[in-house]
Amino acid sequence: MFQGPSASMGRPENTGNYSMFQADDITVFVEKRILDEYLEDGKITFHLDQFGKFDLIICGS
């Protein structure tokens, strides 16, 4: 079983608690608390229900 943050699709109602990343035509919002807890070597792996696991690699971190 995957042990890490989960994700949902859609823009959060309150974007103030999120960091926004742009990847081509996809915008990804990650809660700042999740970045603090799970970001390791500029990479975070998360699970998106019905789509699987994805790695978000943050350049310059």
Residue, then its C-alpha position, 0 to 999 in steps of 0.5 A: m500500500f502506498q504510504g504518502p500524500s494523496a491528491s485530488m483534482g481541481r483548484p483548492e478553494n483557498t490557494g493561500n496554503y498551497s504552492m503552485f507549480q506549472a508543468d506544460d498545460i497542467t497546474v499542480f497545487v501542493e499544500k505547503r505542509i505536505l511539501d515540508e513533510y514529504l519533499e525530499d531531494g526536490k521530489i515528492t511522490f503522490h497518489l491520485d485516485q484512479f490515476g496512480k502514483f506520480d512524481l513531482i520533481i521541483c527544479g531549483s529546490 
